[in-house]
């Protein structure tokens, strides 16, 4: 549902008519340039005859003043065998009078054939039109790679009212028709090639995001872009944590992000909480973002400040905490995971959850990160991991040494699920990269124990909504949807730690050391200005969600949540 709403909203965007006109002119110039020989020969023949008539024939044979317009008109009549001029006496004039209609008609027909062929070919080779359209962009973002993360990044940028040019090596990519229908130019080619980057408007771009599913290619793309534009902001999708740190030392802080690392905290928190929709992994710890619909008889009704003080949470997106909470109102709250769970229980008591262990299915990039976060938890939950038989043995040995029980096999198998302890488990997460496999695991668990809390990894927002409607699975998340906002925000702003979207608004977390006019202001004043401090680090100590009366001092390090404008 969310993605359907976003696409519907984006399709209503107005496309600049002047851009189409300029793109057509650029494309037509290209067509004429490709048919240069017959066109140039035709111009040479007509020009030679026109100059001869103007400077020699008209003054001598017609006894009139030289006139370029008359000379050109008589040349065109000569080309079409409609002239009433007498044949000149000199050899040069006679030669031009004979060759102009013969060669002129030949090159005219050849030009018409070549240009016509190219005009027809224009429909069958849309890459030229896309390049012409991209040539009209300035101050835009370039997204390299239209996989799941790249596609989400383009949609997020469009929602932020930014212009985008995409680069994709595979013309058969499933997302290209959708983006073209949204008016996004798509350049076909290898983004590591400087010529491809220049066709995408790199010299005029505001920034570049490399989202190809290959660390080395993303680094090469960024290096190619920096060779052309050394000052260009670049953000790369990187899976290797070691490579991530080295890239940031070369390209700048927060220039490389791992989608798995960005999404893993949300999946891990969703295993233990039914309310969380996004988790911010900050240096001070994990902060959750939750959506809540206020019930008619909720004890939360009343001033927002009372709710914030009682539960230790903050309301979004409103900058003020003085408005009353009304029945059926949609709230977006940020706070620690236990605090968000307490707010949800106070608003609408839920059934008692199981109190057993956790099961994680899948040891890919996301699954490994989730397991690592769960192991770091205090207290560490009882954890069982189900992985495929192809999972490297070294991964299993590392987890086993940390007290994690690991089973190999098909997580859809009821016997394997029983061996993993599904009858006593409180929650199960299916984190494979295959939507269908994750859904089958979820349905297998539902058929055995309907009260087990399920967390599924899916790509499609539409599928996630359908799971809630059809099977009551409300905690289905997309790795690319969780990661794309941070990639986009980091490309647009410096010092971005993370980002998430609420509707068509993008909220970003930025780390700032306060040395400006904000020194001496209170948190309430910052919130009134649209900035919500999530944590304050002073003299090495962190304070979560400082109260409104907290005064900012010089040198304080703040994690500030604000809108991307």
N, C-alpha and C positions, 0 to 999 in steps of 0.2 A: 504493500500500500504506500509506504513512504517513498519508494523509488518511482512508482506510478505518478504520485503527486508531484514529485520533483520534475519528472520528464514533461508532464503536462504544463507545469509552470514555466519550464525553460522553453518549450515550444511556442509560448506566447510572447517571447522576446521579440522586439522589433529589430529587423535586420536593416542596416543602413543602405538605402537605395544607391547612394553615391558610390558605395563600395562595389556594387555590381557593375556600375558603369565603368569605373576605372579598371576593374578586373577584366571586363570585356575588351577594353582598349589594349591592355597589356597582352591579352591572349591573341588579339587580332594582329598586333605588331609581331608577335612570335610567328604567326602563320605566314605573314608577308616575308619575314626574315628567312623562313625555311624554304619559301619559293623564290629566293632571291635572284636566281639566274634568269629565268624568263621575264620576270618583272624588270630587272635591271636592263636586260637587252631591249625590251619594249620602250623603256624610258630613254635609252640611248638613241634608238631609231627615231622616235618622235622628237626628241630634243634636237638632234642633228638637223632634221628637216625643218623644224620651226626656226632655228637660228639661220639656216640658209635663206629661207623665205624672208625673214625679217631684214637681214643685213644686205642681201644681194638681189634676190628676185624682185621683191616689191618695189624698191627704189628704181631698179633698172628697167623692168618690164611693165610695171603698172604706173610708173611715174607718180608714186604717192609716198607719203611720209612713213618711215618704219613704225610698225605697230605690232607689239608682241601678241596681243589678243587676236588680231586678224591673222597673223602668221600661224598661230596655233589652230585657229578655226579652219584655215585652208589645209593645214596638215591633216587634221581629222577627216576632212572631206577627201583628201588624197588617199588616206588609209582605207576608206570605204568605197573607192573607185567612183566618187561623185564629184570630182574636181572639174572646174571649167577653165583652169589655168592652161596656158599654152606651154608646150614642152620647151625648156630653155635650150640655148645653143651650146653652152660649155659642157664638158664631159662630166664634171662633178655634179652639176644640176641634173643632167639627164640620169646619171646613176642614182641619185637620191629619189627622183620621181619614179623610177622603176622599182627600186628596192623597198621604198617606204610601204607601199601596199602589200608587197609580197612578204617581206620579213616582219612587218608590223602585224599583219593578220596572223602569221605563224606564231609569233611570240605572244600575241594577245590571246589566242586560243590556248596556247601552252600554259600561260599564266592562269587563265580561267579554270583549266583542268586541274592544275596543281593546287590552287587556292580552294577550289571546290572540294577536292579530295581531302585536304586538310580540315576544311570545315565539317565535312561528314565524319572524319576521323576524330574530331573534337568531341563527338558524342561517345565514341567507343574508347577513347583514351582520356578519362576524366582526370588523370594525374596532372595534365597540363593546366586544366582549369583550376584545380586545387592550388597549384603553384602560383597561378596568376592571382587567385583570391588571397593567398598568404602574402603576396607582395604589397597588398593594401594595408597590412596591419603594422602598427607601431605601438611600442609600450606593452606588448602582449607577453604571455607566458608560453613557453614551448614545453610540451610533454612528450617525452620519447618513450615509446612502447605503449601499446593499447591492450595490455592484458587486463586482469581484473583491477589491479591497483591503479594502473594508468587511466583506465576508463572512469573509475571513481574520482580520480584527481581532476580529470577534465570537467566532470559534472559539478564537482565542488567549486572549481574556479568559476564556472559559468554562474553558479548560484551566488558567488561573491562579486558578480558583475565585472569579472575580468575577461578580457579577450584571450583566446587560446588558439594556438596552432599545434597540431599533433603530428608526430612522425611515427610511422609504422612500416616495418619491413615486409610484413605479410599482407598482401592485398585481400586475402580471403578472411581476414580477421572479422569475427562476428560482430564487433562493436562499431565498425566503420560506418555502415549504413545509418545507424542511429545518430552518430555524431555529425555526419554530413547533413542529415535532416535537421539538426540543430544549428546548422550554419557554421560548423567548425571545419576549417580547412585541414585536410589530412595529406601530408606529404609522404609518398612512398619511397622507401630507401633505408639504407643502413645509417643510423644516426651517428655512427662514428666517423662517417665521411664528411669532411668540412663542407663539400659542395652541397650536400643534403641539408646541413645545418644552415647554410647561407640561404638556400631556397626557402627554408622555414622562417627566414627573417631574423637570424641570430644577431645581426648587427644592430637591429632596432628593438630587440626583445628586452623585457624587464627582468626575466629570470628563466631558468631551465630546470626541469624536473626529469630525472632519468629513472624510469620504473621498470626496466627490462628485468626478466627473471634470471639475471646472470650478473654477479658482482663485478667480474672483470670488464664486461661490456659497459656497464654503467660508469665505471672508473674511466674507461677509454673515451666515452662520450663526454664526460666532464672535462677531461684533459683536452680533447679536441675543441670544445667550446671555449675553454680558458686560453688556448693559443690564439684564438681569434679575438676574444673579448676577455682580457685578464681580470677585469673588475666585475664580470657578470656573476650574480648570485646563482649558485647551483646546489641542488639537493638531490641526493642519490638514495635509491633503495638498496640497502646492503643487508645480507643475511649473516655474514661472518662478524662476530662481535670484536674479534681482534682487528680485522680490517676496518671496521667502523671507527675505532679509536684512532687508527693511523690516518684515515681519510680526514677526520676532523682536524688533525694537526696540520694537514696540508691545505685543505679547502676552507677551514674555518669551523668554529663551533656550531654544532647542530646542523651540519651540512650533509649528514648521512643518518638514515633511520632504517631500522629493521621493522617491517610490518609485523613479524611474529612477536618481537619484543614490545611493540606498541599495543598489540591486541591481547597478549597473554595475561596481563593483570585483570582485564575485564572477564576473560574466561575463568580465571582462577577465583575471582570474587563471586562470579555468578554461581559457582559450585556451592558456595556457602551462604549466599544471599539471593532471595528471589526478587529484590527490588532494584538492584543495580543495573544501570544501562551503559555506564562507561566508568572506567577507573583511571585516575591520573596517578602515575608512578613518579612521585616527587622525591627529592632527596630526604625530606622529612618523613616519608612514608606514603601509604596509599590513601588517596581521597576518592570517594565514589560520587557519581552523579546519578540521581534517581528521579524518575517521573512519578507523580502521585496525583490521583484525582480525589479531591476532598469529598468525603461522604457527607450526607445531609445532617447527620447527628454526630459528626466528628468532634472530638475534644480539641482539635486544632483550630476550630473556628475562633476568630478574634484577631487581635493584633499580631502581625508577623514577628515583631520583636519578642513577644512572649514565647512563641514557638521556637525561635532561634536560641533564646537563652535557656529554655527548658531542655532542648535536645542537643545543643551544640552543633547546629547545622546553619547553613545560609541559603537564602532563597535566590533563585535566578529566574528570569534575567533582570528583574526590576532592580534599579540601583538603590532604592529606598527601602528601609525596613519598617516603615510606619503605616503601611496600608493594611487593612483588615483582610483576613482570609475568608472567602465566601464559600457557601456550599457548591459542590460540583466544579469548583475551580481547579484548573490544571496547574500544578506546581512543579517546578524543576528545582531540586535541592542538591546542594553539595555538602559533603561531610564525611566523617569516618564511616566505615562500613557498619559497625555496631550501631552508630547513631542513626543512620538511615533506616536500618532494620527496626529500630525502636520507634521511629516516626511512623513507619508503615503499620506496625502492630497497633499503635495508638489510634491511627486513623481508621483501620479496618482490620480487626483481629482475623488471623488466618488459622487454618487447620495446623495442628502440631506436626512438625516435620519429624522424619526419622532421625535418630541420633547415632547412626552407624558411620562407617567409613566412606571414603570417596573412591570412585573408580574412574580412571582416565583411559580412554581408548585412542590410541594413536601416539607414536613417538616421532612425529615429523618435527618441522621447525616450530610450529605452534605448540604441539604437545610437549616437547622437551622444555620449552620456556615455562609452560604452565606447571609442570611437575617441579621444576626448579623453584618457582615461587611458592608452591604449596609446602615444599620441604623447609623453606625458610620461615614458614609461619610459626607463630608462637601462641598456643601450642601447635606442634606439627600434627595434622590429622592422620588417622590410619589410612594408608594410601595403597591402592593396587593399580597396576598399569597393565593394560592389554595391548600388545603390539603384534605386528605381522611377523611371519617367519623370516622375512627378508631383513628385519631390523638387525644392524650390526651387533655382534656379541659384546663389543666394548661398551656400548651404551647400556646394555643390560647389566654388565658387571659393575659399572659406576653406580647405577641406581640401587642395585642389590647391596652394595657396600654401605649405602646410606639408609638401609632399612626399608626400602621400598620393595614390595612384592611384585614381580614381573611375570606375566604369563604370555605365551606366544599362541597365536591362532586367530580364528575368525570371530570377531566380537559379536557377530549376529547369532552365533551358536549358543543355544540356551544352556547346554551343559557347561560350556566355558564360562558363561556368565554366572552360573551357580558356583563354579569353582572359584570365581573371583569374589564371591560373597554378595551377590546382588540381593539375596533375600534379607540381608541386614544393612545394606548400604543406604546412606542418606541421599546420595546424588551420584550421577554418572555423566561424564562429558564425552561426547563423540567428536573428535578433533581431526579426523582425516580430511584430506583435501578434496574428497569426492562427496558432493552433496547427497547423492543417492545412497551411498554407503552409510553416511551418518544418519540419514532418515531411517534406513532399514534397521540400524542398531537401536535407534530410539523407539521404533514401533515394536521391536522384539522385546525391549524392556517393558514397554507399556502393556504388552499382552501378558507378561509374567507378573509384574508388580506395578499397578497403576499409580501408586503413591510415591514412587521413586522420583526425585527431582531430576529433570533432564536439562542438560546444556548441550546445544548442537552448534557446530560450525557449518554455516551455509554461505553461499555467495549472494543469492538473490534475496532482496528485501521482500519481494512478492511471496517467495516461498516461506520466509520467516513469518509473515502475517498469516499465511494459510495454515501453517503449523499450529499457531495459536487458536485459530478458528476451528480446525478440524480435529486436532489431537490434544489441545490444551497445553502445548509446549510453548511457553511464553519466553523462554530464555534461549533464543536462537540468534546467533551473531555472525556477522560477516567480517573476516579478517581485513579484507580490503576496505570495507566501509569504516572500520575502526581506525585504520592506519592513514587513509587518504587525507583527512583534515589536517593532520600534523605535517605531512609532506607539503601540502599547499601553503599552510601558514608559515612554515619555515622558509619557503621560497619567496614569500611576500614581505616578511618582517624579520628583523634580526632578533637573536636571543629568545627564540621560541622553544619552549620545553615540550609542549604538547598542545593539542587542539581537539575540539569535538564540535559537532553541529547540533543546533536546536532549531528544527524547522529549516528555514532558509538563512539562518544566522550562524556565523562561525565564531565560536568563542575560543580564545587562545590564552595559554598560560605562558607568561614571559618572566624571566628572572631579571631583576633590576636591583642595582645597588643605589640607594637613594642619596644623591648629593645635590639635588636641584631644589626648586621652590617648594617641593612637597615636604621638605623637612619642617617639622612642627605641626603638620596637619594631623588630624585624627583619621582613624579608619572610616568613620562616618562621612567625613568630607571626601575621602577617596571614593567611597561607594556612591556618593551623590554625583561624582564626576564620571561614573561608569566603570570604576576600577575596584575589584573585590580582592583584597589581600587574602590569599589562601594560607600562607605561612610567613613568619618573620624570623629571620636568623639574626640574633644579636649576641655578640661576644661568644659565638660558637654554639649557642643554645637556640633550639627551634621552638616556636610557639604556633600551635595550630589555630587557624581561623580566629585571629585576634579580635577582641570585642570592639564595638563601635567607638568607645572612648579611648582606645589605645592610641598613643601619640607616636608618630614616626620620628626617629632620630637620624642624624647624619651617619651614613655608613651602614644602615640597616640593609640587609639583603632580603628582598621581598619576592615571593612568587605571586604574581598578580594575574587575576583572571579578568579579561576584558574582551569587548567585541572587536572583530576585525572590521575596520572601516575602509 
